[in-house]
Amino acid sequence: MYAIVEVAGQQFKVEQDKFIYAHRLQANEGDSLTFDKVLLIDNDGNVQVGAPTIAGATVKAKVLKHLQGDTVLVFKKKRRKSYQKLNGHRQKFTKVLIESITA
Protein backbone atom coordinates (compact mmCIF):
# COMPACT_ATOMS: atom_id res chain seq x y z
CA MET A 1 0.00 0.00 0.00
CA TYR A 2 1.32 3.42 -0.93
CA ALA A 3 0.02 6.95 -1.25
CA ILE A 4 0.96 10.17 -3.00
CA VAL A 5 0.96 13.02 -0.47
CA GLU A 6 1.63 16.74 -0.75
CA VAL A 7 4.05 17.89 1.96
CA ALA A 8 5.47 21.42 2.08
CA GLY A 9 4.53 22.10 -1.54
CA GLN A 10 6.08 18.90 -2.91
CA GLN A 11 4.55 15.53 -3.76
CA PHE A 12 5.99 12.37 -2.21
CA LYS A 13 5.27 8.68 -2.70
CA VAL A 14 5.00 7.32 0.84
CA GLU A 15 4.75 3.81 2.26
CA GLN A 16 4.29 2.66 5.82
CA ASP A 17 7.52 2.42 7.89
CA LYS A 18 9.56 4.31 5.26
CA PHE A 19 11.39 7.64 5.53
CA ILE A 20 11.05 10.82 3.50
CA TYR A 21 13.21 13.92 3.53
CA ALA A 22 10.95 16.97 3.18
CA HIS A 23 11.90 20.63 3.24
CA ARG A 24 12.23 21.94 6.80
CA LEU A 25 8.89 21.59 8.60
CA GLN A 26 7.77 23.77 11.52
CA ALA A 27 7.67 20.92 14.04
CA ASN A 28 9.92 19.73 16.83
CA GLU A 29 11.75 16.42 16.86
CA GLY A 30 9.47 13.67 18.12
CA ASP A 31 6.23 15.46 17.13
CA SER A 32 3.46 13.58 15.33
CA LEU A 33 2.13 15.05 12.09
CA THR A 34 -0.98 14.35 10.04
CA PHE A 35 -0.97 15.04 6.31
CA ASP A 36 -4.45 15.61 4.87
CA LYS A 37 -3.55 16.36 1.25
CA VAL A 38 -3.61 12.78 -0.02
CA LEU A 39 -3.78 12.78 -3.82
CA LEU A 40 -3.74 9.03 -4.56
CA ILE A 41 -3.92 5.75 -2.66
CA ASP A 42 -3.01 2.34 -4.12
CA ASN A 43 -4.10 -0.60 -1.96
CA ASP A 44 -2.88 -3.75 -3.77
CA GLY A 45 -4.21 -2.71 -7.16
CA ASN A 46 -7.29 -0.86 -5.86
CA VAL A 47 -6.47 2.72 -6.83
CA GLN A 48 -8.31 5.77 -5.50
CA VAL A 49 -7.58 9.08 -7.19
CA GLY A 50 -8.65 12.34 -5.61
CA ALA A 51 -10.10 15.36 -7.34
CA PRO A 52 -7.86 17.05 -6.15
CA THR A 53 -7.64 15.20 -2.80
CA ILE A 54 -9.28 12.12 -1.30
CA ALA A 55 -11.82 13.08 1.38
CA GLY A 56 -11.14 11.47 4.74
CA ALA A 57 -7.73 10.05 3.81
CA THR A 58 -4.82 10.87 6.11
CA VAL A 59 -1.20 9.93 6.54
CA LYS A 60 0.26 9.92 10.04
CA ALA A 61 3.95 10.61 10.44
CA LYS A 62 6.57 11.33 13.07
CA VAL A 63 9.41 13.86 12.87
CA LEU A 64 12.71 12.11 13.59
CA LYS A 65 15.29 14.87 13.16
CA HIS A 66 16.24 18.06 11.35
CA LEU A 67 19.34 18.00 9.17
CA GLN A 68 21.12 19.68 6.30
CA GLY A 69 21.78 18.33 2.83
CA ASP A 70 25.06 18.19 0.97
CA THR A 71 26.84 21.38 -0.06
CA VAL A 72 25.90 22.72 -3.47
CA LEU A 73 28.56 25.03 -4.94
CA VAL A 74 27.46 27.97 -7.08
CA PHE A 75 30.32 29.35 -9.19
CA LYS A 76 29.98 32.47 -11.34
CA LYS A 77 32.64 33.77 -13.70
CA LYS A 78 32.92 36.37 -16.43
CA ARG A 79 35.95 35.73 -18.55
CA ARG A 80 38.46 38.50 -19.19
CA LYS A 81 36.70 40.72 -16.61
CA SER A 82 38.51 39.57 -13.44
CA TYR A 83 35.20 38.49 -11.93
CA GLN A 84 34.58 35.22 -10.21
CA LYS A 85 32.46 34.34 -7.21
CA LEU A 86 32.01 31.07 -5.32
CA ASN A 87 29.04 30.54 -3.01
CA GLY A 88 27.93 27.45 -1.14
CA HIS A 89 24.45 26.41 -0.04
CA ARG A 90 23.15 23.65 2.24
CA GLN A 91 19.40 22.98 2.08
CA LYS A 92 17.63 22.27 5.36
CA PHE A 93 15.58 19.05 5.52
CA THR A 94 13.38 17.19 7.99
CA LYS A 95 13.55 13.40 8.23
CA VAL A 96 10.01 12.04 8.62
CA LEU A 97 8.91 8.46 9.38
CA ILE A 98 5.58 7.41 7.88
CA GLU A 99 3.61 5.53 10.55
CA SER A 100 0.25 4.78 8.92
CA ILE A 101 -1.91 5.43 5.87
CA THR A 102 -5.69 5.50 6.30
CA ALA A 103 -8.21 5.81 3.51
QUIWO-V877509 format. One record per residue. RES is the residue in one small letter. SS is DSSP state (h for helix, s for strand, l for the rest). Layout:
((RES	SS) (RES	SS))
This chain:
((m	l) (y	s) (a	s) (i	s) (v	s) (e	s) (v	s) (a	l) (g	l) (q	s) (q	s) (f	s) (k	s) (v	s) (e	s) (q	l) (d	l) (k	l) (f	s) (i	s) (y	s) (a	s) (h	s) (r	l) (l	l) (q	l) (a	l) (n	l) (e	l) (g	l) (d	l) (s	s) (l	s) (t	s) (f	s) (d	l) (k	l) (v	s) (l	s) (l	s) (i	s) (d	s) (n	s) (d	l) (g	l) (n	s) (v	s) (q	s) (v	s) (g	l) (a	l) (p	l) (t	l) (i	l) (a	l) (g	l) (a	l) (t	s) (v	s) (k	s) (a	s) (k	s) (v	s) (l	s) (k	s) (h	s) (l	s) (q	s) (g	s) (d	s) (t	s) (v	s) (l	s) (v	s) (f	s) (k	s) (k	s) (k	s) (r	l) (r	l) (k	l) (s	l) (y	s) (q	s) (k	s) (l	s) (n	s) (g	s) (h	s) (r	s) (q	s) (k	s) (f	s) (t	s) (k	s) (v	s) (l	s) (i	s) (e	s) (s	s) (i	s) (t	s) (a	l))
